[in-house]
Amino acid sequence: MRQSSSKEPPMAPHLCLAFNTTCWCTPIQKGAIMLHQAALQTTTSTKKKREPGGLPNWVQFPQTLPLLDSLHWQKQARAPVCESARFDEHIRRFIRENTQVCGDQSLTPEIKLRLFTPSCRFWRESPDLWPFGDPYWALYWPGGQALCRFLLDSPAECRGKAVLDVGSGCGAAAIAARFCGASRVVANDTDPVAGVAVRMNCELNGVEPPVCVTDNLIGSEPEDFQVILLGDMFYDDALAASLHSWLDRCIKSQGTKVLIGDPGRTQFEDFSSTNVLRRLAQFELPESVREENYGLSCSSVWRYHPEL
């Protein structure tokens, strides 16, 4: 299912060139280069090496535009509705101007999403000009693609149910749940820009936007969701540990069904080798998705069902 983490594939020359000239590649491409640099600096206290294609620790892009900095976000929380609406429209305009509608090259051509592509300005723009936090919402991760493909092929998983999409990003899983007839959908992402992107992508697909929640729900008191969706969320050891504990509580107290999409990342490997997961499906990734994710060839969907 997964590539061996003991041998990394060779670095693609154009990635090195882009990084050395400070041009901004896709976050995945830039992260791949960072992985090679990090491998050279690994200490004895950090023996686990991130796998090529794993979610990178991106450099935090400086928030240089006064209108869009974190202080402005804080002010928006107390702003009148009319001012908040104007700011929301500003973000919408920014997303429209700096993303491209995609879909045909993914596992789910039924779903259209506004994403970064080589034709977008910030594909190779200087990072100093990027006004937000890391743009997870502008990429369609392979774990999320597999999860959405599985839902579209098995609509009964969500039909008539209350669904929570954790780490919603671009909102693809929330959209898939809507396509399947979910009675209630909540998209949870701590990035406020992601919430705007989710609503825009829902409008693009002609489905009712979900409730978008920016509070970190991981570790919160479990609510009455019948299904929890997680696509490519096991990219950090600490986060993986907190997810295990929280999901256990959700299942024990609410009987929640937990569906996970993951392409076989390092942080997910130990978890998937136990008896708490059952693989429901596996999908071969399209060639373009493989290239963007540094050679990952397939992605799987699992049901998390520990013995409690």
C-alpha positions in Angstrom: 0.0 0.0 0.0 2.8 2.4 0.9 6.3 3.1 -0.3 9.1 2.3 2.0 10.3 5.1 4.1 13.9 3.8 4.2 14.8 5.0 0.8 13.8 8.4 -0.5 13.3 9.0 -4.2 15.7 11.4 -6.0 15.1 15.1 -5.8 13.5 16.6 -8.9 15.9 19.2 -10.4 13.2 21.9 -11.0 12.2 21.8 -7.3 15.7 22.6 -6.2 15.9 25.4 -8.7 12.6 26.9 -7.6 13.6 26.7 -3.9 17.1 28.2 -4.4 15.7 31.2 -6.3 13.1 31.8 -3.5 10.2 31.2 -5.9 7.2 29.8 -4.2 6.4 26.3 -5.5 3.4 24.4 -4.3 3.6 23.8 -0.6 4.0 20.1 -1.2 6.9 20.6 -3.6 8.6 23.1 -1.2 7.9 20.7 1.7 9.6 17.9 -0.2 12.8 19.9 -0.4 12.5 20.9 3.3 12.3 17.1 4.1 15.6 16.5 2.5 17.2 19.3 4.5 15.6 18.2 7.7 16.9 14.6 7.1 20.5 16.0 7.2 19.8 17.7 10.5 18.1 14.8 12.3 19.3 14.3 15.9 19.5 11.2 18.0 16.4 12.4 19.9 14.4 12.5 16.7 14.7 9.2 15.1 11.5 9.2 13.0 12.1 10.8 9.6 9.2 12.3 7.8 8.3 10.3 4.7 8.4 11.9 1.2 5.0 13.1 0.4 4.1 13.5 4.0 2.5 16.8 5.1 5.4 19.2 5.5 6.1 21.7 8.3 5.7 24.7 6.1 7.5 28.0 6.7 5.1 30.5 8.2 4.5 33.1 5.5 4.8 36.6 6.9 1.5 38.5 7.1 2.6 41.7 5.5 -0.6 43.2 4.3 -2.2 45.3 7.1 -5.7 44.6 6.1 -5.2 40.9 6.4 -3.0 40.5 9.4 -4.0 38.7 12.6 -4.9 41.8 14.4 -7.5 42.5 11.7 -8.9 39.1 12.2 -9.3 39.8 15.9 -11.0 43.1 15.1 -13.4 41.3 12.7 -14.7 39.2 15.6 -16.1 42.4 17.2 -17.0 44.2 13.9 -20.5 45.1 12.9 -22.2 42.6 10.5 -21.9 45.0 7.5 -18.1 45.4 8.0 -17.7 41.6 8.5 -19.6 41.1 5.2 -17.3 43.5 3.4 -14.2 41.7 4.7 -15.7 38.3 3.7 -16.2 39.6 0.2 -12.6 40.8 0.2 -11.4 37.3 0.9 -13.7 35.9 -1.7 -12.3 38.2 -4.3 -8.7 37.2 -3.3 -9.6 33.5 -3.6 -11.3 34.0 -7.0 -8.3 35.9 -8.3 -5.6 33.5 -7.0 -7.1 30.0 -7.5 -8.4 28.0 -10.4 -11.4 25.8 -10.6 -10.2 22.1 -10.7 -11.7 18.7 -10.6 -11.0 16.5 -13.7 -7.5 15.4 -12.5 -8.6 14.2 -9.1 -10.3 11.0 -7.8 -13.6 12.9 -7.7 -14.3 14.7 -11.0 -17.8 15.2 -9.8 -16.5 17.8 -7.3 -15.1 21.1 -8.5 -12.8 23.0 -6.2 -10.9 26.3 -6.2 -7.2 25.3 -5.8 -3.6 26.4 -6.5 -2.3 25.4 -10.0 0.7 26.3 -12.0 -1.3 29.0 -13.7 -2.0 30.8 -10.3 0.1 33.7 -9.2 1.2 32.3 -5.9 2.4 29.0 -7.5 5.8 30.7 -7.9 5.3 34.1 -6.2 7.6 35.4 -3.5 6.3 34.1 -0.1 6.7 37.6 1.3 3.6 38.6 -0.7 1.4 35.8 0.8 -1.0 37.5 3.2 -2.4 34.5 5.2 -1.4 31.5 7.1 -0.4 28.2 5.4 -2.9 27.5 2.6 -4.0 24.0 3.4 -7.4 24.9 2.0 -5.9 25.5 -1.5 -4.8 21.8 -2.0 -6.8 18.6 -2.4 -4.9 16.2 -0.3 -4.7 12.5 -1.4 -6.3 11.2 1.8 -9.2 13.6 1.4 -9.6 12.5 -2.3 -9.9 8.8 -1.3 -12.3 9.6 1.5 -14.5 11.6 -0.9 -14.4 8.9 -3.6 -15.5 6.3 -1.0 -18.4 8.5 0.1 -19.6 9.2 -3.4 -19.5 5.4 -4.1 -21.2 4.6 -0.9 -23.8 7.4 -0.2 -25.5 5.4 2.5 -22.5 6.2 4.8 -23.8 9.8 5.1 -27.4 9.8 3.9 -29.7 11.3 6.5 -26.9 11.6 9.1 -25.3 14.4 11.0 -21.7 14.7 9.7 -18.6 16.5 11.0 -15.7 17.1 8.6 -12.6 17.7 10.8 -9.7 19.7 9.2 -12.1 20.5 6.4 -9.6 22.5 4.3 -11.1 23.1 0.9 -14.4 21.4 2.1 -14.4 18.5 -0.4 -15.5 15.9 2.2 -18.3 18.3 3.4 -19.4 18.6 -0.2 -19.3 14.9 -0.7 -21.5 14.4 2.4 -24.0 16.9 1.0 -24.0 15.0 -2.3 -24.8 11.8 -0.3 -27.8 13.4 1.4 -26.4 14.2 4.9 -29.1 15.8 7.0 -26.6 18.1 8.7 -23.0 19.0 7.9 -20.4 20.9 9.9 -17.0 21.8 8.5 -14.3 22.4 11.1 -11.1 24.2 10.3 -9.2 26.6 12.5 -8.2 28.8 9.5 -11.0 31.4 8.9 -9.9 31.7 5.3 -10.7 28.0 4.8 -14.2 28.7 6.0 -14.6 31.2 3.2 -13.1 28.8 0.7 -15.5 26.0 1.8 -18.5 28.2 1.3 -17.3 29.2 -2.2 -16.6 25.6 -3.2 -20.1 24.6 -2.0 -21.6 27.3 -4.1 -19.5 26.1 -7.0 -21.0 22.6 -6.6 -24.6 23.8 -6.0 -24.9 22.4 -2.5 -25.9 24.1 0.7 -22.8 25.3 2.6 -22.2 23.6 5.9 -21.9 25.4 9.2 -18.2 26.4 9.3 -16.6 26.3 12.8 -13.1 27.7 13.4 -12.8 26.6 17.0 -10.5 23.6 17.5 -13.0 20.8 18.2 -10.3 18.1 18.7 -10.5 17.4 22.5 -13.8 19.1 23.0 -16.9 17.5 24.5 -18.2 15.1 21.9 -21.4 16.2 20.2 -24.2 14.1 18.6 -22.5 13.6 15.2 -23.2 10.2 13.7 -20.3 10.4 11.3 -16.9 12.1 11.7 -14.7 12.4 8.6 -10.9 13.0 8.7 -8.9 13.3 5.5 -5.1 13.5 5.8 -5.2 14.5 9.4 -2.4 12.2 10.7 0.5 14.3 9.8 1.9 15.1 13.2 2.7 12.8 16.2 1.1 15.1 18.8 -2.0 15.7 16.7 -2.3 11.9 16.0 -2.2 11.2 19.7 -4.9 13.8 20.6 -7.1 12.5 17.7 -6.9 8.9 19.2 -8.1 10.1 22.6 -10.8 12.4 21.3 -12.1 9.9 18.7 -12.3 7.2 21.4 -14.5 9.5 23.5 -16.7 10.3 20.6 -17.3 6.7 19.8 -17.8 5.7 23.4 -20.2 8.4 24.3 -22.1 8.9 21.0 -21.5 5.8 19.0 -20.0 7.9 16.2 -18.8 6.2 13.0 -15.3 7.5 12.2 -14.0 7.4 8.6 -10.4 8.2 7.9 -8.7 8.9 4.5 -4.9 8.5 4.5 -2.3 7.7 1.8 -0.1 5.9 4.3 1.8 8.6 6.2 4.4 7.8 8.8 2.3 9.0 11.7 -0.5 6.8 10.5 1.5 3.6 10.0 1.7 2.5 13.7 -2.0 3.4 14.1 -3.1 1.4 11.1 -1.0 -1.7 12.2 -3.3 -2.2 15.2 -6.7 -3.9 15.3 -8.6 -0.6 15.8 -8.8 0.0 12.1 -10.6 -1.8 9.2 -9.7 -0.8 5.7 -12.8 -0.2 3.6 -11.3 0.8 0.3 -8.1 1.6 -1.5 -7.7 3.8 -4.6 -4.9 4.3 -7.1 -4.1 8.0 -7.3 -4.1 9.8 -10.7 -0.7 10.5 -12.2 -1.0 14.2 -11.6 -1.8 13.6 -7.9 1.2 11.3 -7.6 3.5 13.9 -9.0 2.2 16.6 -6.6 2.6 14.3 -3.6 6.1 13.1 -4.3 5.3 9.7 -5.6 2.5 8.4 -3.3 0.7 6.0 -5.5 -2.5 5.1 -3.6 -4.7 6.2 -0.7 -7.0 4.3 1.5 -10.1 4.7 3.6 -10.4 3.2 7.0 -13.0 2.9 9.7 -11.7 3.6 13.2 -13.5 1.2 15.6 -11.4 0.5 18.8 -12.5 -1.9 21.4 -13.7 0.4 24.2 
